[in-house]
Amino acid sequence: MCSHACHSACGGIPGQGGTTSAPSAGGAPAACHQGELASLTQAWTAEYSGRGVRFNTVAPGPVYTRPDARDLFDALAETTAMKRAAELFLASPKAGYITGATIAVDGGRTAI
């Protein structure tokens, strides 16, 4: 789920989950995976937080991850309520108190 470099730098192990505003036909496998990952995030937080390790699950929308593909992320961002893509945050030291959470980072997409 995480590279050794990320774990060493931020003390956190991110996962990628998802949220859905309503169930959809054929969506059971994805919903199962999302629920399992959310449960693992909480269980590992309870088990390993005392050792300084953080676990979070992100239910992503468009997130700027490649500078060379900014146009692609800008186009995807137009599908969100906020009309913009997200910047990387959870892997930074400023997010050091966030742990055991499933966070929708989708620009309001699940609300519309």
N, C-alpha and C positions, 0 to 999 in steps of 0.2 A: 504494500500500500504506500510505502514511502521510501525514498532513497535514504541511505545512511547519512548523506550530506545534510539533508533537511532535518533529520532527527537530531543530528549533532548540533546544528546551528540553532534550532528553535525549540528543541525539547518536545516537539509535537509530531503526531502521526495523523495526517489527514486521510480521509476516505471520501469517496464520491458517491452520494446517494441521489435521492430525488424526491420531489413532492408532486402530487397530482391534485388538481382541484376537484376532479371527479373521476371515478373508475371508468375505464374504457374497455371495450371488447378486446380480448387478446392481451390485456395488460397484466394478467396475473403473475407471470414470471418476473416482470420488472418490479411489481409491487412487493412480491415476496422478497426479492433481493434488497429492496429499499428498507423493508421492515427488519430484515436480518442485520443489515449494516447498522441501522439505528440502535438495535439492541446490543450488538457487539460494542459499539461506541460507548454506550452507557456502562456495560459490564467491565470493559477494559479500563474505563475511567475509575470505577470503584476499586479495581484491583491495583492499578499502577500509579495513580495520582500521587501517592505518598513518596514515590521515587522520582517525582519531577517530570513525568511523562504526561503529555496532554493528548487526548483523542477527540477529534471533531469530525463530523460528516457534513459535507457541503452538498446542498441540492442546487446545482449550478444553472445559471442562465449563461449568456455570453460573458466571458471573462477574457480580458486582454492577456494573452499568454505568449504571443509571437509578434514582435515588432514588425516583421515583414508582412503580416496579414492584417494590419489595422483596418483596411477597407472592408475585409470580410466581417470582422467583429463589429464595425460600425453598422453594416447592413443588418446583421443579426440583432443588434441593439434596437433597431427600429421596431422589432416585434415585442418589446417590453413596454410597460407603462411609463417608465422613466426615460425611455428613448436613448439610453446610453449603456455601455458595457461596464462591467465591474473591473476594478483594479485589484491586484493581489494584496491581501491583508492578513489572512489567518496564519500564514507562515512567517509573519514578522514578529519581532519581540513585543510590539505593542498589543498583540493579541494573547499575551501570555496568561491571562486570567480566564480565557474562554476554554472550557473543556467539558466533554460529555454532552455536547450539543449537536443537534441536526439543524443547520442554518440554511434557510432558503436565501440564496444570493442570486435572485433572478430578475431584479429590476421591477418587481411587481407582476411578473408574468402569471403567477399562480392566482392573482387577484382578478385578472381580466379574462 
